[in-house]
Amino acid sequence: MYILMTHKSPHTSRLQQLFNSFGLHDCVEQPTHKMNHQPDVFVMHDTDQPLSVTIQPPMISDHALIITTVDTRVESVASETRPRVHRRCWVGHIQLQ
């Protein structure tokens, strides 16, 4: 994280601890603010990486626009290992007043 490497504060350290404890990381590695710091983050699980991260310079706001492309496809699980789910039919069992 850019901000965590350049800005030392108790809040920054605590944020890094939280990310680490949940297996997360920030994908933004450059300033996202006109004052050359990074108050904005895009967080993913440690095992995942974005396909792309683009930082557009600030125009209207004092913050940059973060454009991120991520792969949201889920690998299919073989039917033998997929747990069976039994659903109950609730039609006719709920009485509304």
C-alpha positions in Angstrom: 0.0 0.0 0.0 1.4 3.3 -1.0 -0.1 5.2 1.9 1.0 2.6 4.4 4.6 2.7 3.2 4.8 6.5 3.2 2.5 7.7 6.0 3.2 6.4 9.5 0.3 6.9 11.9 -1.5 4.7 14.4 -4.5 4.6 12.1 -2.4 3.5 9.1 -0.8 0.8 11.2 -4.1 -0.4 12.5 -5.6 -0.5 9.0 -2.6 -2.6 7.8 -3.1 -5.0 10.8 -6.8 -5.4 9.9 -5.9 -6.2 6.3 -3.3 -8.7 7.4 -5.6 -10.4 9.9 -8.3 -10.9 7.3 -5.8 -11.9 4.5 -6.4 -8.7 2.5 -4.3 -6.3 0.5 -4.7 -3.0 -1.2 -4.3 -3.0 -5.0 -3.7 0.8 -5.3 0.0 1.6 -5.3 0.1 5.3 -6.1 -1.3 8.5 -4.8 -5.0 9.1 -5.4 -5.3 12.6 -4.0 -4.3 16.0 -5.3 -2.1 16.5 -2.2 0.0 13.4 -3.3 -1.2 10.9 -0.8 -3.5 7.8 -1.0 -6.7 8.0 1.1 -8.5 5.7 -1.4 -8.1 1.9 -1.4 -9.3 -1.1 -3.5 -9.0 -4.1 -1.3 -8.9 -7.8 -2.4 -8.1 -11.1 -0.8 -4.4 -12.0 -0.7 -4.9 -14.9 -3.1 -6.5 -12.6 -5.7 -5.0 -9.9 -8.0 -6.9 -7.5 -10.2 -6.5 -7.8 -13.9 -5.8 -4.1 -14.1 -5.8 -1.0 -12.0 -5.9 2.4 -13.6 -5.8 5.7 -11.7 -7.3 8.6 -13.6 -6.1 12.0 -12.4 -8.4 14.1 -10.2 -10.7 16.4 -12.3 -13.9 17.4 -10.6 -13.0 16.1 -7.2 -9.7 16.2 -5.3 -9.6 12.4 -5.5 -8.6 10.3 -8.5 -10.9 7.8 -10.1 -9.8 4.2 -9.6 -10.8 1.9 -12.4 -10.2 -1.8 -11.6 -10.9 -4.9 -13.7 -11.3 -8.1 -11.7 -12.1 -11.7 -12.7 -15.4 -12.6 -11.1 -15.7 -16.0 -12.7 -16.0 -18.9 -10.3 -14.3 -22.2 -11.1 -17.0 -24.9 -11.3 -16.9 -27.6 -8.6 -17.2 -31.2 -9.6 -20.7 -32.6 -8.8 -19.2 -35.3 -6.7 -17.7 -32.8 -4.3 -20.6 -30.3 -4.4 -22.7 -30.5 -1.2 -26.3 -31.3 -1.8 -28.8 -28.6 -0.8 -32.4 -29.5 0.1 -34.9 -26.7 -0.2 -38.3 -26.6 1.4 -41.3 -25.4 -0.5 -42.8 -22.7 1.6 -45.7 -21.9 -0.7 -48.9 -22.2 1.2 -47.1 -22.4 4.6 -46.9 -18.7 5.2 -49.9 -16.8 6.5 -49.9 -13.1 5.9 -52.2 -10.9 8.0 
